[in-house]
Amino acid sequence: MSQLKLAISRLFQPATEQRLISWLFLRLLALIYLAAFASLAVQITGLVGNQGILPLHEHLNLAEDHYGRRAWLWFPSIFWFTGSSDTALQATTLLGILFSLLLLFARWQRLSLILLFLLYLSLYHAGQIFTNFQWDTLLLEAGFLAIFLLGGGNLLLIFLFDWLLFRLRFMSGLFKLVSGDPSWSGLTALNHYFETQPLPHMGAWYAHQLPEMLLKAGVVLTLFSELLVPFLIFLPRRFRYLAAAITILMQLLIIATSNHNFINLLTIALCLFLLHDDLLKRTLPDSFVQRIEAVDPSPGRLRSVLTLIALLLILPASLITFTSRVIGHPAPAILQDYSQSVQRFGIGHIFHIFPTMQTQRQELVIQGSNDGKSWQTYDFKYKPGDPSVAPAVIIPHQPRLDWMVWFVPTQQPLQLYWFGRLMERLHQGSESVTGLLANNPFPESPPRYLRVDSFSYSFATSQELERSGDWWRIEYLGQFPRVAPRIP
């Protein structure tokens, strides 16, 4: 019994060996928050503004009709109080940028961390399908835990950061196996990934040209880093350092070949908690180290209690959902309700990055016409279009419309619904929606007719690129949706 009490008391001891690490993490978190809010600032009104694709006021009205006065508990957001105008949406992103800068320069840090979490949680719910991504919940949980980190966290808080990183890595690996996708079990996933991912950049083209043996080795490394390496997180120090090194290497390789917004940067930042201050002291000036260490490291009784509450929320919620997904059977209703209630606040989610691999890339091309004979194309800013244009590096920005169009060829009802709303807005000439595109070929008035053509895209070989200047080979498939759905 005494040993159990000793172990529990240790969890609440200050994490004195990670005070510099914590300070650095908060600075990196501020930069990631800044990138996330800035990215949304230039697109939020086109996505969910009054004339956007999925207007927020419609979403809130439907939620209120269904849930009544409890609607704010299902979709916690400041927009229940501020209204859902374009001004409110834009002001939220700008406030996020402001408080990110304040956190970056260590001003009003506690207030900034609390408000950053609340603002991003609000945008997460406001964005609906456009912000329903794993990196959004990863940022929310990291930001939530960071509220208790300021001034010195305890070992329990460090464990929660470790648990977040473990879930991200291990769950992603395990779901690759349980999905039954033959490209992972057959080690051919990277034969397709570089050209079929949502928004590849130029590095993906070069990686696609690698010999098949190296591509298979890359799949083995991916599975090793996601299935085995995460367990090193909970072992002694030298194993934690190894886990950090391998995980950071994988994130750098992904950055070199993929446009995955800020998720890889945030994963690298979470790896900091696998390290200790001794490593930083070798590179930072002594005066700077002394100034950081002069801060009282004690988390305090209140923050210790709040950290324990966070553990009791996050750990069961994530385990309930994870177990249900793995065994293929839903948990008892009371456990499901608990897990979903916690996850509505952006914490306790599961992660499953690329559990299945697409083997064909379908690109949709939207065109308009006033006479049904002469058609002009609506070009997107970042997704593949003109085959002669090299795929651009846009990290850490995520153009959410370009990204979401990648899902539409599956022809799932939800994807067809929002895509239909996009077509409606183009037919109406919504300026906030056309502003999300690279060009509006009908600036004076919207066209009478719209159509969508479907093409197969695949990377050109190095010889084809040198001969034609085209990065992509394209093949016309037919008018969408009168084409075969992409599976998966």
C-alpha positions in Angstrom: 0.0 0.0 0.0 2.8 2.4 0.9 4.5 1.7 -2.5 1.2 2.5 -4.3 1.0 5.8 -2.4 4.6 6.6 -3.2 4.0 5.9 -6.9 0.9 8.1 -7.0 2.6 10.9 -5.2 5.4 10.8 -7.7 3.0 11.5 -10.5 2.3 14.9 -9.0 5.9 15.8 -8.5 7.1 18.7 -10.7 8.7 17.7 -14.0 11.9 19.5 -13.1 13.9 17.8 -15.8 11.6 19.2 -18.5 11.2 22.8 -17.7 13.2 24.1 -20.7 11.5 21.5 -22.8 8.1 22.8 -21.7 9.1 26.4 -22.4 10.2 25.4 -25.9 7.0 23.4 -26.6 4.9 26.3 -25.7 6.8 28.5 -28.3 6.4 25.8 -31.0 2.7 25.4 -30.1 2.2 29.1 -30.5 3.7 28.9 -34.0 1.5 26.0 -34.9 -1.6 27.7 -33.5 -0.6 30.8 -35.6 -0.3 28.7 -38.8 -3.7 27.0 -38.1 -5.6 30.2 -37.4 -3.9 32.1 -40.3 -4.8 29.2 -42.7 -8.4 29.4 -41.6 -8.5 33.1 -41.8 -8.2 33.2 -45.6 -10.9 30.6 -46.2 -13.4 30.3 -43.3 -16.1 32.6 -44.8 -16.0 30.8 -48.1 -16.4 27.5 -46.3 -19.1 28.3 -43.7 -19.9 32.0 -44.0 -23.3 33.3 -44.8 -22.7 32.8 -48.6 -20.3 29.9 -48.0 -20.6 26.3 -49.0 -22.1 25.1 -45.6 -23.3 28.2 -43.8 -22.8 28.1 -40.1 -26.1 29.6 -39.3 -27.8 26.6 -41.0 -25.7 24.2 -38.9 -26.5 26.0 -35.6 -30.3 26.1 -36.5 -30.4 22.4 -37.2 -28.5 21.6 -34.0 -30.9 23.8 -32.0 -34.0 22.2 -33.6 -32.7 18.7 -32.8 -31.1 19.2 -29.4 -32.9 22.2 -28.1 -31.2 24.1 -25.3 -28.6 21.4 -25.0 -27.3 22.1 -28.5 -24.3 24.0 -27.2 -23.2 20.9 -25.3 -23.2 18.9 -28.5 -21.4 21.6 -30.4 -19.5 23.8 -27.8 -18.7 27.1 -29.5 -18.6 30.8 -28.9 -20.7 31.3 -31.9 -23.8 30.4 -29.9 -23.2 33.8 -28.1 -21.5 35.9 -30.8 -23.7 34.9 -33.7 -22.6 33.3 -36.9 -21.9 36.3 -39.1 -18.9 36.5 -41.4 -17.6 39.2 -39.1 -17.8 36.8 -36.1 -16.0 34.1 -38.1 -13.3 36.3 -39.3 -12.8 38.0 -35.9 -12.3 34.6 -34.3 -9.5 33.7 -36.6 -7.9 37.1 -36.2 -8.1 36.8 -32.4 -6.5 33.4 -32.7 -3.6 35.0 -34.6 -3.3 37.7 -32.0 -3.2 35.3 -29.0 -0.8 33.0 -30.8 1.6 35.9 -31.1 1.1 36.8 -27.4 1.9 33.2 -26.5 4.9 33.2 -28.8 6.4 36.2 -27.0 5.4 34.9 -23.6 2.8 37.6 -22.9 -0.5 36.8 -21.0 0.3 33.2 -21.5 -2.3 31.5 -19.3 -5.1 33.7 -20.8 -3.7 33.1 -24.3 -3.7 29.3 -23.9 -7.2 29.2 -22.6 -8.6 31.5 -25.3 -6.6 29.7 -28.1 -8.2 26.4 -27.1 -11.7 27.9 -26.9 -11.3 29.8 -30.2 -10.0 26.8 -32.1 -12.7 24.5 -30.5 -15.3 26.9 -31.8 -13.8 26.9 -35.3 -13.5 23.1 -35.2 -17.3 22.8 -34.7 -18.1 25.7 -37.0 -16.2 24.3 -39.9 -18.2 21.1 -39.9 -16.9 18.6 -42.4 -14.1 21.0 -43.4 -12.5 21.0 -40.0 -13.3 17.4 -39.0 -9.7 16.2 -39.3 -7.4 14.3 -37.0 -4.8 17.1 -36.9 -7.5 19.5 -35.7 -8.3 17.2 -32.7 -4.6 16.6 -32.2 -4.0 20.4 -31.9 -7.0 20.8 -29.6 -5.8 18.1 -27.1 -2.3 19.4 -27.2 -3.6 22.9 -26.6 -5.8 21.8 -23.8 -3.0 20.0 -22.0 -0.7 23.0 -22.5 -3.0 25.1 -20.3 -1.7 23.2 -17.3 1.9 23.2 -18.5 2.7 26.9 -17.9 4.9 27.4 -14.9 5.9 23.8 -14.8 4.0 20.7 -15.3 4.1 17.5 -13.2 4.9 13.9 -14.3 1.2 13.1 -14.7 0.9 15.9 -17.3 4.0 14.7 -19.1 2.4 11.2 -19.2 -0.7 12.7 -20.9 1.4 14.3 -23.6 3.1 10.9 -24.0 -0.2 9.2 -24.2 -1.3 11.6 -26.9 1.8 10.9 -29.0 1.4 7.2 -28.4 -2.2 7.2 -29.6 -1.3 9.1 -32.7 1.5 6.8 -33.7 0.3 3.3 -32.5 -3.3 3.7 -33.4 -2.4 4.8 -36.9 -0.2 1.7 -37.3 -2.7 -0.7 -35.9 -5.6 0.5 -38.0 -3.4 0.0 -41.1 -3.3 -3.7 -40.2 -6.9 -4.2 -39.0 -8.3 -2.4 -42.1 -7.2 -5.5 -44.2 -5.9 -3.3 -46.9 -3.6 -5.5 -49.0 -1.3 -2.6 -49.9 -0.1 -2.4 -46.3 0.2 -6.2 -45.7 1.7 -6.6 -49.2 4.2 -3.7 -48.6 3.0 -1.9 -51.8 1.4 1.2 -50.1 4.2 3.6 -51.1 3.9 2.4 -54.7 0.7 4.5 -54.7 0.8 6.9 -51.8 3.0 9.6 -53.3 0.7 10.2 -56.3 -2.7 9.5 -54.7 -2.3 11.5 -51.5 -4.7 14.5 -51.2 -2.2 17.3 -52.0 1.2 16.0 -53.1 4.1 18.4 -53.7 7.2 18.2 -55.9 9.0 16.0 -53.4 6.3 13.4 -53.8 7.1 13.1 -57.6 10.7 12.4 -56.8 9.9 9.9 -54.1 7.6 8.1 -56.6 10.5 7.5 -58.9 12.4 5.5 -56.3 13.1 1.8 -56.9 10.4 -0.5 -55.7 12.8 -2.1 -53.1 13.2 1.2 -51.4 9.5 1.9 -51.5 8.8 -1.5 -49.8 11.5 -0.7 -47.3 9.7 2.6 -46.6 6.5 0.7 -45.8 8.4 -1.6 -43.4 9.9 1.5 -41.7 6.5 3.1 -41.5 4.9 0.1 -39.8 7.9 -0.4 -37.5 7.8 3.3 -36.4 4.0 3.1 -35.8 3.6 -0.3 -34.3 6.8 -0.9 -32.2 8.5 2.4 -31.6 5.6 4.0 -29.7 6.1 1.5 -26.9 9.6 2.9 -26.3 7.8 6.1 -25.1 7.1 4.4 -21.8 10.5 2.9 -21.2 13.6 4.5 -19.6 15.3 7.6 -20.9 17.6 6.1 -23.6 14.6 4.3 -25.2 12.6 7.5 -25.1 15.4 9.3 -26.9 15.4 6.5 -29.6 11.6 6.9 -30.0 12.0 10.6 -30.4 14.7 10.2 -33.0 12.8 7.7 -35.1 9.5 9.6 -34.9 11.1 12.9 -35.8 12.9 11.2 -38.7 9.6 9.9 -40.0 8.0 13.3 -39.7 10.8 14.9 -41.7 10.5 12.3 -44.4 6.7 13.0 -44.6 7.3 16.7 -44.8 9.8 16.1 -47.6 7.1 14.2 -49.6 3.7 15.5 -48.6 1.6 18.6 -47.9 0.1 17.6 -44.5 -0.4 21.1 -43.1 0.8 21.3 -39.5 0.3 17.7 -38.2 4.0 16.7 -38.7 5.3 19.8 -37.1 3.0 19.2 -34.1 4.1 15.6 -33.9 7.7 16.8 -33.7 6.8 19.2 -31.0 5.2 16.4 -29.0 8.4 14.5 -29.3 10.1 17.1 -27.1 8.5 15.6 -24.0 10.6 12.4 -24.7 13.7 14.5 -24.1 15.2 16.3 -21.1 16.6 19.7 -20.4 20.2 18.5 -20.4 20.1 18.3 -24.2 18.9 21.9 -24.5 21.4 23.2 -22.0 24.2 22.3 -24.3 22.9 24.7 -27.0 21.2 27.5 -25.1 23.1 30.4 -23.4 23.5 30.0 -19.7 21.8 33.4 -18.9 18.7 32.2 -20.9 18.6 28.9 -19.1 18.9 30.6 -15.7 16.0 32.9 -16.5 13.7 30.0 -17.4 14.7 27.9 -14.4 14.1 30.9 -12.1 10.4 30.4 -12.6 8.7 28.5 -9.7 8.4 24.9 -11.1 5.6 23.8 -8.7 2.4 23.1 -10.6 0.3 23.9 -7.5 -2.5 21.9 -5.9 -5.3 23.2 -8.2 -3.5 22.4 -11.4 -2.6 19.0 -10.1 -6.3 18.3 -9.4 -7.2 19.6 -12.9 -4.5 17.5 -14.5 -6.0 14.4 -12.7 -9.4 15.3 -14.0 -8.0 15.6 -17.5 -6.6 12.1 -17.1 -9.9 10.8 -16.0 -11.5 12.3 -19.1 -9.0 11.6 -21.8 -7.8 8.1 -20.9 -11.2 6.3 -20.7 -12.7 8.2 -23.7 -9.8 7.3 -26.0 -9.7 3.7 -24.8 -13.5 3.2 -25.2 -13.5 4.4 -28.8 -10.3 2.6 -29.7 -11.4 -0.7 -28.3 -14.8 -0.5 -30.1 -13.1 0.2 -33.4 -10.6 -2.6 -33.1 -13.1 -5.4 -32.0 -15.7 -4.1 -34.4 -18.5 -3.9 -31.8 -19.9 -0.8 -30.2 -19.3 -0.2 -26.5 -22.3 -0.2 -24.1 -24.4 2.9 -24.6 -23.4 4.5 -21.3 -19.7 4.2 -22.3 -20.3 5.5 -25.8 -22.2 8.5 -24.4 -19.3 9.3 -22.0 -16.7 9.0 -24.8 -18.7 11.2 -27.2 -19.3 13.8 -24.6 -15.6 14.1 -23.9 -14.7 14.2 -27.5 -17.1 17.0 -28.3 -14.6 19.2 -26.4 -11.8 18.2 -28.7 -10.0 15.7 -26.4 -9.8 11.9 -26.1 -10.1 11.2 -29.8 -8.5 8.3 -31.7 -6.2 8.5 -34.7 -5.9 6.5 -37.9 -3.7 8.1 -40.4 -4.1 6.5 -43.9 -5.6 3.1 -42.7 -6.3 2.3 -46.4 -4.4 3.3 -49.5 -5.9 4.6 -52.7 -4.5 3.1 -55.8 -6.0 5.5 -58.3 -6.2 9.3 -58.4 -9.4 10.8 -59.7 -9.4 14.6 -60.2 -12.6 16.5 -60.7 -12.6 19.5 -63.1 -15.5 22.0 -62.8 -16.4 23.9 -65.9 -19.0 26.6 -66.7 -20.7 27.7 -69.9 -23.4 30.2 -71.0 -24.2 28.5 -74.3 -23.5 24.8 -73.6 -20.7 24.7 -76.2 -17.9 26.9 -75.0 -16.7 25.7 -71.6 -14.3 27.5 -69.2 -12.6 25.9 -66.2 -12.7 26.9 -62.5 -9.1 26.3 -61.5 -8.3 25.4 -57.9 -5.3 27.0 -56.1 -3.4 23.9 -55.0 -4.9 20.6 -56.1 -3.6 19.0 -59.3 -5.0 20.5 -62.4 -2.8 21.7 -65.3 -0.4 18.7 -65.7 2.5 21.0 -66.6 2.4 22.8 -63.2 4.7 21.4 -60.6 2.9 20.4 -57.4 3.6 23.2 -54.9 4.9 23.0 -51.3 2.3 24.8 -49.1 3.2 23.5 -45.6 1.8 24.4 -43.0 -1.3 25.8 -44.9 -4.3 23.5 -45.5 -6.6 24.7 -48.3 -9.6 22.8 -47.0 -11.7 23.0 -50.2 -8.9 21.6 -52.3 -8.3 18.9 -49.7 -12.0 17.9 -49.5 -12.5 17.6 -53.2 -10.1 14.6 -52.9 -12.8 12.7 -51.1 -15.6 13.4 -53.5 -14.8 10.6 -56.1 -15.8 8.0 -53.5 -19.3 9.3 -54.1 -20.3 8.8 -50.5 -23.6 10.6 -49.7 -22.0 13.2 -47.4 -19.3 14.0 -49.9 -21.8 14.4 -52.7 -24.0 16.6 -50.5 -21.4 19.2 -49.7 -20.0 19.1 -53.3 -23.6 19.8 -54.5 -23.7 22.8 -52.2 -20.4 24.0 -53.8 -21.9 23.7 -57.2 -25.0 25.7 -56.1 -22.7 28.5 -54.8 -20.8 28.6 -58.1 -24.1 28.8 -60.0 -25.1 31.7 -57.7 -21.8 33.4 -58.2 -20.9 33.6 -54.5 -17.8 35.7 -54.2 -16.7 34.2 -50.9 -16.7 30.7 -52.5 -15.1 31.7 -55.8 -12.5 33.4 -53.7 -11.4 30.0 -52.6 -10.4 29.2 -56.2 -7.5 30.3 -58.3 -9.7 32.0 -60.8 -13.3 32.8 -61.5 -13.9 32.6 -65.3 -17.2 34.3 -64.9 -16.4 37.5 -62.9 -19.4 39.5 -64.2 -22.2 37.0 -63.7 -22.3 33.2 -63.0 -22.7 30.8 -65.9 -26.0 29.2 -67.0 -24.5 25.7 -67.0 -22.0 23.8 -64.9 -20.5 20.4 -65.5 -17.9 18.2 -63.7 -15.5 16.1 -65.7 -13.5 13.3 -64.1 -9.9 12.4 -65.0 -7.4 9.8 -63.9 -4.1 11.4 -62.8 -0.8 9.6 -62.4 2.7 10.8 -62.1 4.7 11.0 -65.3 8.0 9.2 -65.5 11.3 11.2 -65.5 11.6 10.6 -69.3 8.0 11.8 -69.9 8.6 14.9 -67.8 11.8 15.8 -69.7 10.1 15.2 -73.0 6.7 17.0 -72.5 7.2 19.1 -69.4 4.2 17.5 -67.8 4.4 16.3 -64.2 1.1 14.3 -64.6 -0.3 11.8 -67.1 -4.1 12.3 -67.4 -6.9 10.2 -68.9 -10.5 11.3 -69.3 -12.9 9.1 -67.4 -16.2 10.7 -68.1 -18.7 13.2 -66.6 -19.0 13.1 -62.8 -20.8 11.4 -61.2 -21.5 9.1 -64.1 -18.2 7.3 -63.5 -17.2 4.4 -61.3 -16.7 5.5 -57.6 -13.1 5.5 -56.3 -12.6 2.6 -53.9 -11.5 3.2 -51.2 
